[in-house]
Amino acid sequence: MSDRNEEVPPMQRLLDNPFMLLFLGVAFPTLFYTVWGIMEIIAIPMAQ
Protein backbone atom coordinates (compact mmCIF):
# COMPACT_ATOMS: atom_id res chain seq x y z
CA MET A 1 0.00 0.00 0.00
CA SER A 2 1.34 3.47 -0.82
CA ASP A 3 1.78 6.28 1.68
CA ARG A 4 -0.20 9.48 1.18
CA ASN A 5 2.87 11.49 2.21
CA GLU A 6 5.03 10.36 -0.69
CA GLU A 7 6.15 12.97 -3.23
CA VAL A 8 4.31 13.17 -6.60
CA PRO A 9 6.86 13.17 -9.45
CA PRO A 10 7.07 16.47 -11.40
CA MET A 11 6.22 14.83 -14.75
CA GLN A 12 3.06 13.29 -13.27
CA ARG A 13 2.01 16.69 -11.87
CA LEU A 14 2.54 18.20 -15.35
CA LEU A 15 0.53 15.49 -17.12
CA ASP A 16 -2.28 15.70 -14.54
CA ASN A 17 -2.79 19.43 -15.16
CA PRO A 18 -4.99 19.94 -18.27
CA PHE A 19 -4.48 23.73 -18.33
CA MET A 20 -0.70 23.34 -18.38
CA LEU A 21 -1.02 20.81 -21.21
CA LEU A 22 -3.24 23.25 -23.10
CA PHE A 23 -0.72 26.05 -22.57
CA LEU A 24 2.21 23.90 -23.70
CA GLY A 25 0.24 22.60 -26.69
CA VAL A 26 -0.34 26.18 -27.86
CA ALA A 27 2.96 27.75 -26.79
CA PHE A 28 5.42 25.24 -28.26
CA PRO A 29 4.02 25.21 -31.82
CA THR A 30 3.66 29.01 -31.74
CA LEU A 31 7.26 29.44 -30.65
CA PHE A 32 8.49 26.82 -33.13
CA TYR A 33 6.73 28.36 -36.15
CA THR A 34 7.73 31.89 -35.13
CA VAL A 35 11.40 30.92 -34.94
CA TRP A 36 11.09 28.98 -38.21
CA GLY A 37 9.51 32.02 -39.92
CA ILE A 38 12.24 34.34 -38.66
CA MET A 39 14.89 31.94 -39.96
CA GLU A 40 13.17 31.84 -43.36
CA ILE A 41 13.00 35.64 -43.54
CA ILE A 42 16.70 35.93 -42.65
CA ALA A 43 17.55 33.37 -45.36
CA ILE A 44 16.02 35.54 -48.14
CA PRO A 45 18.83 37.22 -50.09
CA MET A 46 18.99 41.01 -50.05
CA ALA A 47 17.76 42.86 -53.16
CA GLN A 48 20.27 44.96 -55.07
A tleap script that builds the chain and sets N, CA, C and O, in Angstrom:
source leaprc.protein.ff14SB
mol = sequence {
  NMET SER ASP ARG ASN GLU GLU VAL PRO PRO
  MET GLN ARG LEU LEU ASP ASN PRO PHE MET
  LEU LEU PHE LEU GLY VAL ALA PHE PRO THR
  LEU PHE TYR THR VAL TRP GLY ILE MET GLU
  ILE ILE ALA ILE PRO MET ALA CGLN
}
set mol.1.N position { 0.832 -1.180 0.000 }
set mol.1.CA position { 0.000 0.000 0.000 }
set mol.1.C position { 0.882 1.251 0.000 }
set mol.1.O position { 1.918 1.265 0.666 }
set mol.2.N position { 0.502 2.284 -0.720 }
set mol.2.CA position { 1.338 3.474 -0.824 }
set mol.2.C position { 0.992 4.485 0.267 }
set mol.2.O position { -0.154 4.583 0.706 }
set mol.3.N position { 1.993 5.221 0.686 }
set mol.3.CA position { 1.785 6.275 1.685 }
set mol.3.C position { 1.201 7.517 1.013 }
set mol.3.O position { 1.521 7.808 -0.139 }
set mol.4.N position { 0.366 8.231 1.713 }
set mol.4.CA position { -0.199 9.478 1.183 }
set mol.4.C position { 0.809 10.617 1.264 }
set mol.4.O position { 0.618 11.653 0.627 }
set mol.5.N position { 1.876 10.443 2.035 }
set mol.5.CA position { 2.873 11.491 2.213 }
set mol.5.C position { 3.970 11.457 1.158 }
set mol.5.O position { 4.840 12.328 1.146 }
set mol.6.N position { 3.942 10.464 0.271 }
set mol.6.CA position { 5.030 10.361 -0.694 }
set mol.6.C position { 4.910 11.440 -1.769 }
set mol.6.O position { 3.810 11.857 -2.131 }
set mol.7.N position { 6.047 11.875 -2.261 }
set mol.7.CA position { 6.147 12.972 -3.234 }
set mol.7.C position { 5.592 12.539 -4.598 }
set mol.7.O position { 5.862 11.429 -5.056 }
set mol.8.N position { 4.814 13.424 -5.245 }
set mol.8.CA position { 4.315 13.171 -6.598 }
set mol.8.C position { 5.396 13.633 -7.565 }
set mol.8.O position { 5.860 14.769 -7.465 }
set mol.9.N position { 5.807 12.780 -8.499 }
set mol.9.CA position { 6.860 13.172 -9.447 }
set mol.9.C position { 6.438 14.390 -10.288 }
set mol.9.O position { 5.260 14.542 -10.610 }
set mol.10.N position { 7.400 15.254 -10.642 }
set mol.10.CA position { 7.070 16.471 -11.403 }
set mol.10.C position { 6.391 16.181 -12.746 }
set mol.10.O position { 5.479 16.907 -13.142 }
set mol.11.N position { 6.820 15.139 -13.442 }
set mol.11.CA position { 6.218 14.832 -14.747 }
set mol.11.C position { 4.760 14.411 -14.579 }
set mol.11.O position { 3.921 14.745 -15.416 }
set mol.12.N position { 4.452 13.687 -13.513 }
set mol.12.CA position { 3.065 13.287 -13.268 }
set mol.12.C position { 2.208 14.506 -12.947 }
set mol.12.O position { 1.066 14.596 -13.397 }
set mol.13.N position { 2.758 15.458 -12.164 }
set mol.13.CA position { 2.013 16.686 -11.873 }
set mol.13.C position { 1.739 17.466 -13.151 }
set mol.13.O position { 0.657 18.032 -13.314 }
set mol.14.N position { 2.723 17.500 -14.070 }
set mol.14.CA position { 2.535 18.196 -15.350 }
set mol.14.C position { 1.438 17.529 -16.178 }
set mol.14.O position { 0.559 18.204 -16.713 }
set mol.15.N position { 1.495 16.205 -16.279 }
set mol.15.CA position { 0.533 15.488 -17.115 }
set mol.15.C position { -0.860 15.441 -16.494 }
set mol.15.O position { -1.835 15.193 -17.204 }
set mol.16.N position { -0.977 15.672 -15.195 }
set mol.16.CA position { -2.282 15.696 -14.541 }
set mol.16.C position { -2.955 17.056 -14.612 }
set mol.16.O position { -4.111 17.191 -14.210 }
set mol.17.N position { -2.254 18.071 -15.119 }
set mol.17.CA position { -2.789 19.430 -15.163 }
set mol.17.C position { -3.232 19.767 -16.593 }
set mol.17.O position { -2.385 20.073 -17.432 }
set mol.18.N position { -4.537 19.719 -16.891 }
set mol.18.CA position { -4.988 19.938 -18.270 }
set mol.18.C position { -4.714 21.358 -18.773 }
set mol.18.O position { -4.487 21.549 -19.968 }
set mol.19.N position { -4.731 22.360 -17.878 }
set mol.19.CA position { -4.480 23.728 -18.326 }
set mol.19.C position { -3.019 23.919 -18.715 }
set mol.19.O position { -2.721 24.659 -19.653 }
set mol.20.N position { -2.112 23.265 -18.010 }
set mol.20.CA position { -0.696 23.337 -18.380 }
set mol.20.C position { -0.470 22.628 -19.705 }
set mol.20.O position { 0.309 23.101 -20.533 }
set mol.21.N position { -1.138 21.501 -19.917 }
set mol.21.CA position { -1.017 20.808 -21.206 }
set mol.21.C position { -1.568 21.661 -22.339 }
set mol.21.O position { -0.996 21.692 -23.428 }
set mol.22.N position { -2.672 22.352 -22.091 }
set mol.22.CA position { -3.236 23.246 -23.099 }
set mol.22.C position { -2.258 24.373 -23.409 }
set mol.22.O position { -2.025 24.690 -24.575 }
set mol.23.N position { -1.685 24.978 -22.373 }
set mol.23.CA position { -0.720 26.055 -22.567 }
set mol.23.C position { 0.486 25.571 -23.364 }
set mol.23.O position { 0.908 26.234 -24.312 }
set mol.24.N position { 1.043 24.423 -22.989 }
set mol.24.CA position { 2.213 23.899 -23.697 }
set mol.24.C position { 1.870 23.516 -25.131 }
set mol.24.O position { 2.688 23.691 -26.034 }
set mol.25.N position { 0.662 22.994 -25.346 }
set mol.25.CA position { 0.236 22.602 -26.688 }
set mol.25.C position { 0.025 23.790 -27.610 }
set mol.25.O position { 0.069 23.634 -28.830 }
set mol.26.N position { -0.203 24.971 -27.055 }
set mol.26.CA position { -0.339 26.183 -27.864 }
set mol.26.C position { 0.997 26.912 -27.953 }
set mol.26.O position { 1.357 27.422 -29.015 }
set mol.27.N position { 1.732 26.964 -26.848 }
set mol.27.CA position { 2.963 27.754 -26.788 }
set mol.27.C position { 4.092 27.149 -27.621 }
set mol.27.O position { 4.775 27.875 -28.342 }
set mol.28.N position { 4.300 25.837 -27.537 }
set mol.28.CA position { 5.417 25.238 -28.256 }
set mol.28.C position { 5.276 25.357 -29.773 }
set mol.28.O position { 6.234 25.774 -30.424 }
set mol.29.N position { 4.133 25.013 -30.370 }
set mol.29.CA position { 4.019 25.209 -31.819 }
set mol.29.C position { 4.125 26.678 -32.233 }
set mol.29.O position { 4.710 26.985 -33.272 }
set mol.30.N position { 3.564 27.585 -31.432 }
set mol.30.CA position { 3.663 29.007 -31.743 }
set mol.30.C position { 5.116 29.450 -31.750 }
set mol.30.O position { 5.563 30.118 -32.682 }
set mol.31.N position { 5.842 29.081 -30.723 }
set mol.31.CA position { 7.258 29.437 -30.646 }
set mol.31.C position { 8.043 28.802 -31.792 }
set mol.31.O position { 8.880 29.459 -32.410 }
set mol.32.N position { 7.777 27.534 -32.074 }
set mol.32.CA position { 8.487 26.821 -33.131 }
set mol.32.C position { 8.258 27.487 -34.491 }
set mol.32.O position { 9.220 27.746 -35.215 }
set mol.33.N position { 7.012 27.766 -34.846 }
set mol.33.CA position { 6.731 28.357 -36.151 }
set mol.33.C position { 7.192 29.803 -36.238 }
set mol.33.O position { 7.537 30.268 -37.324 }
set mol.34.N position { 7.207 30.529 -35.123 }
set mol.34.CA position { 7.729 31.890 -35.133 }
set mol.34.C position { 9.231 31.887 -35.403 }
set mol.34.O position { 9.719 32.659 -36.228 }
set mol.35.N position { 9.957 31.022 -34.712 }
set mol.35.CA position { 11.399 30.925 -34.938 }
set mol.35.C position { 11.677 30.450 -36.360 }
set mol.35.O position { 12.587 30.965 -37.011 }
set mol.36.N position { 10.916 29.485 -36.851 }
set mol.36.CA position { 11.092 28.983 -38.206 }
set mol.36.C position { 10.844 30.107 -39.220 }
set mol.36.O position { 11.602 30.239 -40.181 }
set mol.37.N position { 9.809 30.908 -39.025 }
set mol.37.CA position { 9.509 32.019 -39.922 }
set mol.37.C position { 10.603 33.067 -39.912 }
set mol.37.O position { 10.959 33.597 -40.965 }
set mol.38.N position { 11.145 33.378 -38.739 }
set mol.38.CA position { 12.242 34.344 -38.663 }
set mol.38.C position { 13.467 33.812 -39.401 }
set mol.38.O position { 14.144 34.564 -40.103 }
set mol.39.N position { 13.752 32.533 -39.248 }
set mol.39.CA position { 14.888 31.942 -39.961 }
set mol.39.C position { 14.680 31.996 -41.465 }
set mol.39.O position { 15.629 32.244 -42.209 }
set mol.40.N position { 13.454 31.768 -41.927 }
set mol.40.CA position { 13.166 31.840 -43.363 }
set mol.40.C position { 13.318 33.261 -43.892 }
set mol.40.O position { 13.839 33.462 -44.989 }
set mol.41.N position { 12.868 34.247 -43.121 }
set mol.41.CA position { 13.001 35.639 -43.538 }
set mol.41.C position { 14.474 36.049 -43.617 }
set mol.41.O position { 14.883 36.741 -44.549 }
set mol.42.N position { 15.263 35.616 -42.635 }
set mol.42.CA position { 16.700 35.928 -42.652 }
set mol.42.C position { 17.393 35.267 -43.835 }
set mol.42.O position { 18.370 35.810 -44.352 }
set mol.43.N position { 16.909 34.106 -44.278 }
set mol.43.CA position { 17.551 33.373 -45.365 }
set mol.43.C position { 17.278 33.974 -46.737 }
set mol.43.O position { 17.933 33.591 -47.706 }
set mol.44.N position { 16.325 34.908 -46.852 }
set mol.44.CA position { 16.020 35.536 -48.144 }
set mol.44.C position { 17.178 36.468 -48.498 }
set mol.44.O position { 17.582 37.292 -47.677 }
set mol.45.N position { 17.720 36.345 -49.724 }
set mol.45.CA position { 18.832 37.223 -50.088 }
set mol.45.C position { 18.376 38.685 -50.238 }
set mol.45.O position { 17.234 38.962 -50.603 }
set mol.46.N position { 19.282 39.585 -49.952 }
set mol.46.CA position { 18.989 41.012 -50.046 }
set mol.46.C position { 18.856 41.426 -51.499 }
set mol.46.O position { 19.591 40.925 -52.351 }
set mol.47.N position { 17.928 42.338 -51.803 }
set mol.47.CA position { 17.762 42.857 -53.158 }
set mol.47.C position { 18.867 43.885 -53.431 }
set mol.47.O position { 19.389 44.528 -52.520 }
set mol.48.N position { 19.202 44.014 -54.724 }
set mol.48.CA position { 20.269 44.960 -55.074 }
set mol.48.C position { 19.730 46.193 -55.750 }
set mol.48.O position { 20.497 47.087 -56.108 }
savepdb mol mol.pdb
quit
